[in-house]
Amino acid sequence: GQVGVGGTSPHGSRAGIGSVHDVTACNGPLYMGPPITLMTITLSENQLVTLPEPLRMLTNLTNLEINGNSISELPPWFSKLRCLVSLSATNNLLVTVPEGLEECHKLTKLLLSGNRFCDVPLRLCKATNLTTLR
């Protein structure tokens, strides 16, 4: 399944979230679909400064797009997304690759261009299935 914030639920009702920025301030439960089937999330161009905390529970997530936000670091729990195959985090404010990302052994595509990196950490060499790094 694929979810975009502010979309409709499988039952046709509006999720009621105007933007991803609202997700971080949301006090009530957020409908994001069944975690088992949710595999792709696109949170691009939403003025995020950090990833929404509920994402940490989506351990079956395979594709995450967070392009064009103002994210300066990925949270420590990010490396727990072990099923992640593709991460696109271009045009943010990242200065370092998160610790433990190399432990995401299914990761094949890592797009990080347009950030503020000075270098690429050698520990990424441990990401043996990585085929695309930009």
C-alpha angles and dihedrals in degrees: 000000000000128000134193117186114253093030130119129278120243086262092060098251122127115259088222098226114125097195140351088257086067089057093068091051096043112122097188132061116292119221107224099154128256108326092221094061098035106102107148130045126178114198097160124146096012102123091246118169093185137011116269111259095232089069090074090073094056096089092159093058111130104173127038125176117188100156124155100019131117098252112150098179139010115237121256091250091060093090089060089074089095096166093059111130099168132028119181111185101153124155099020130117098261115150098177141026109248118259111257097024088118087063090067090095095181092058109119102156125048117172114185106148119139095037130112102261120150093192143350113255116244089227087076086074085076089065090091097176094052107121100163125045118167 
